[in-house]
Amino acid sequence: MFDFFKLGFHAFNIFYSKHLGLIPKSPLIVYLEITRSCNLRCKHCGIWRVNMIDKSLFKTELSTRTIFSLVDDAARMGVKFFYLFGGETLLHKDIFRIIRRVKSNGMSCSIVTNGSLLSKKMCKRLAHAGLSSVQVSIDSPFEKKHDNVRGVDGTFNRAIEGVKFLKKFNPHLNIMINTLLSKNNVSDLKKMIELCLRLGVNGLRLTPIHDKYPFNVKGGVDKSIFLSKDDVGIFEVELLSARKLMIDNGLYTDSSDYYNGIISYFKGIIPRFSCFAGLVAVEVNAYGGVFPCMASRKNVGNLNNSSFSNIWKSREFQECRVSLKKCNNCFLSCFVEPSFRLSPVFALKNLRGLLRDKSMFLN
């Protein structure tokens, strides 16, 4: 409970800093893209296409030493959560050293993976690495549909087998399934929930496909999987009943505010809300660039030239924060949900959910 109150004070610091035009002491969350390397060919992502065109990019990715400096600096500032993503996170040669570094600094560490590398050996190591959660991307409850959108046969079965291994080696590890909402799965949400219940995972998070970074890297998205106007009508009924089914069955998922916003987003209307990008969370890309969020490509500094704390306090970053006050560029849960949670009205209305958030991730 003490950790929860400390988290609350930190959130309050961010809230009043935004409204008074101040710089918070630190973000709560750092999203670190530790590599652009990827072993899949996803229709919704252009990273693999860019990698095929220019393989020299891998040579300019952040060194492990620089990542360690970021982790140490973030911990001193008061960051609470580190999310490691890619590319494919598990392709980084020092993934376990990085996880240990985050945990040794007293921060919560979670990873996002496409699940294709979750072998028995890998899962045994991950299960006891001290992670707060492992988030596995599964985009359909049906093998052929999932493999089709991920571009490599066998991906579905490896991800499912990996989740089972993780559960076997550490029954207490928080495991989340991430599903990207697209034309591919618009009518499959109930089956997706049934799959999650059979696997015994802790939750299911749904994110709408976006025609921009981090999905659309240099025009790499296959737009055939975007929803049509006819799809949206079917999807609206499916989505709201799916969330109720998740809650009724004890699966963790995002707020009703977020789900209602997803429907608006697919109708072409991005809901207006007070965005805390660059305040509650930041993104660091594989090359050291620091950004207020994933959708805004306003680079405010680079870790190869400056420390994270100096970039955080810089005039350039603060000017960027101010410019984002009226931003409605995305509806990505990784930034939208934390922004909702910093609303006093939301906090009072969803106190039980916020306490569960703490038990899911702050360990």
N, C-alpha and C positions, 0 to 999 in steps of 0.2 A: 504494500500500500504506500510506503514511503516513496518508492520509485514512481508510483502513479502521481503523487503530489508534486514531486520534482519535475515530472514531465508536464504537469499542468502549469507550473510556474514558468517553465521554458516557453510553453505555448502562449501564455499571457504576454511574455516579453516580446514575442514575435507579433502578436496581435496589436499591442499598443504601438510598437515600433512602426508598423505599417501605417497606422492612422495618424501618427505624429511626424512621419517622414524621417524616422531614425533608422539606424542600422542595428538589427538584432545582434545579440552576442554571438550567435551561430545559427545555422539551420538545424532542424531536427534530423533531417535525412540527407544523405549523400547517395545518389545513384551513380555508380561507377561502372562504366563500360570498360571492362578489363581487356577485351580483345575484339577486333572485327572479324577474326577468323571464324569461319562457320563451315559445317560439313553437310548442310542441307541446301535445298534449292526452292525455298518457299515462294509461293505466288504473291504473297502480300509484302515481300521484303526485297529490297534491291541491293543489300550489302554483298551478297554472294556474286552478283553480276559485276559490281565494282571491283571486287577482289580478283575476279578472273581477268579483268582488263588490265589492272595495275597491281601486280604482286609485290612491288617494291614498297607499298604502303605498310606492310607488316613490319618493315625495318624501322619505321618511325613511331611505332606504338610505344606507350609509356614503359619505361624500365621498371622492374620490380622494386628497385631501390627508390625510385620516385613515387611509386605507389605507397611504399612504406612511409615515406615522408608525409604524403597526403594523409594517411591514416593517423599517424602520430599527431600531426597538426590539428586535424579535425577533432581528435579526442581531447586535446588541450582546450580547444574552443568550446567543447560541450556538446558536440554532435552525438546523437543517441543511436541512430540506425544507419547501417550500411547495406545497400542492395547491390550485389554484383551481377552484371548482365553482359550480354555480348551482342553480336556474334554468338558463338556458343561458349559459355563461361568455362566449361570443363576442358576446353582445348588449351587454356592457359597453362603453361608448364609449371607455374608456381601457385596454382590455385589454393592448395592447402596451406602453404606458407602465408598467403594473404589472409585467408580465413583466420588462421591462428593469430596474426598480427592484429586484426580487428578485435577479436575476442580478448586478447591480452590487454587491450586498451579499454576494456570494459564496455564495449559497444555491442549492440545486437547486430548479427550478421545473417543475411539471407542471400540465397542465390536463385537465379532464374536459369532454367535449362530446357532445351528442347527434348530432353529425355533419351536421345538416341545413344548416349554414351554411358547410360546407367547400368553398367555391367555389375555382376555380383561383387567383384573386387572393388569397383568404384563406390558402390553403395555402402559397403562395409566401412570404408574410410569416411564417407560423407556422414553416415549415421552417427559417428562418434567424433565428428570434427568440432562440435560445439555450436553448430548452426541453430539459429532461431527458427528458420523455416527453409524448406526447399520448395520452389515453385516450378512445377512441371507443365510445359505447354502441350495441351491436347485439344485439338480443334474440332474433333468429332467423336462420337461414341462408336463410329463405324470405321473399321480398318481402312477400307478403300478410299473413303472420303478424306480421312486424315492424311494418308500417305499421298493422295493426289495433290492436296494443297501444300504439303511440305516438300514435295518434289523428289522423295526418295522412298522406295518400297521398303517395308519392314520397320519403318520408324514408329508406327503405332504400337506394334507388339513389343518393341524394345522399351518404349516409354512405360507401357503397362507393367511389363516385367520388372522394370526399375523401381516403380512405385511399390510393388510388392516386396522387393528386396529391402527397400528403405524401411518399410513397416516391420519387416522381419527383424532387421538388425537393430532398430531403435523404435519400439512401439510408441514412445513419447515424443518423437520428432514431429513437429508441425509440418504437414505436407499440404500444399495448395495446388489445385489445378487451375491454370490460366487458359481461358478459351477466347480466341479472337472471333468476334461476331462478324459473320459475312454471309453472303448468299449460300455458301457451302453448308451452313449449319442452322439456317434460320428456322427450320421446323424440327430440329433435333434436340432442343434444350431439355425436354423431359427425360429423354434417353440419356443425355449427358449427366443429368443429376443422378439417375439410377446407376450409371457407371461409377460415379464418385462414391455413392453409398456402398456399392459392392467392394470397392477398393479400400474403404474405410479411411478416406482422407479427411482432413479437417475442414476444407472449404473449397469453393469454386468462385473464381472471379471472372467476370465477363467484361471485355473491352471492345468497343466498336472499332472496326477497321478504319484507318485514316489514310487520306491521300497526301501524306506529308511525313517528314521525319518523325519518329525513327523507322517508319515503314518504307516510305517512298524516298530512297536514297538515289538521287540523280535519275528520277523517272523510272524506277525499277519495279513499280507495282503493276500486277496483272489486274486490270480493272474488270475483268469478267467475273470476279468474285464479289464485286460491290453490289449492294442491294438495289433493286429497282423499286419504283413507287408501289407496284403490286406486292412486292416482298414485304415492304414496311407495314402494310395493313395486317398481314398474317403475323408478322413478328411482334407487333404491339401486344396482341393478346397472349402470345407465347411467353413473352418476356415477363410480364407482370405475374402470370400464374406460376412461372418458373421460380421467381424470387420467393413467393409464398411457400412453394414446395420445399425450397432450400431451408427457409427459416423453420418450417414445421418439422423438418427432419434433422435439425441441429447443425446444418452446414453453414460455416461462416461465409458471408458474401458482403458486397458493398451495400450502401444505404439505399433506402427507397428514393431519396432525393436524387441519387446518382442514376438509378434505374429509370426514373421519369425523364431525366435529362438525356439518357441514351435514345429514348424514343424521339424526343425533339431533335436530337442531333441527326438521326437518320431521316427525319423529315426536312432536313436542310436548315434547321434553326438551332444554332448553338446557344444553349441557355446562358444568360448573363448571371454571373456570380462574382463575388469578391475573390479574385485569384491571388494566392500567396506564393506564386512561383518566384524563386530568387530570395525567398524569405524563410518559408518552412522547409524547402528542399532545393537542391541544385543538382545539375548533371555535370559529370566530368567524362569527356569522351576518351576514346582509346589513345588519342594523340596528345592528351593533356589539356585540351580546350575546356574552359569552364563556362557553363551556360546556365541561365536562370531556370530553364526547363528544357524538355526534349523538343517541344514544338517550336519554341522561339530559338532561332539559330543566331542569336546575338551573342557572339563570343566576347566575354568580358575579361579574359586573361588566359594565360597558359602556364601550367605547372612546370614546364621546362624553363620558364623565365622568371617565375615568382612563386612564393609560397601561397598555399591555399588561404591562409589567414590574411595575407596582404591583399590578395585579390578580393576577398570577401569585404574588406573595409575600403576598397578603392572607390574613387569618385565615379569611375566609369561604371562600376557595378551598381552603385546607388542611383545613378541617372537611368540605368536600364530598369531597375525596380520601379521607379516612378513612371516610366513610359509604359510599363506592363499593367498599370492599374485598370485600363479599359480594354485589355486584351481578351479576345474570345476566339483564339486560334484553334483550340482543340477541346476534346472532351476525354482526355486520357485519365484513367482512374488514379494513376500514380501521383498526379499533381492535383486533380480535382477533388478527390476524397480528402486528402489532408487539408485542403482549403475549406471544404465544408466543415471539417472538425474544428476549425478555428473560429467558427461562428458561435457566439454565446447562445443564440436561439437553438442551433443544431445541438450543441453540447447538452443543454438542459433537456431537450426532447429525446436524446439518444444516449443518456448516461449509461444504461446497461450495456449498450453496444460498445461504448468507449472503454468500459472496464474489460470487456472481452478482447478488444484490440490490444490492450496492455498484456493480457495473459497470452495472447497469440504470439506477440513479437518481442516483448521486452523481457528476454530471458537469455 
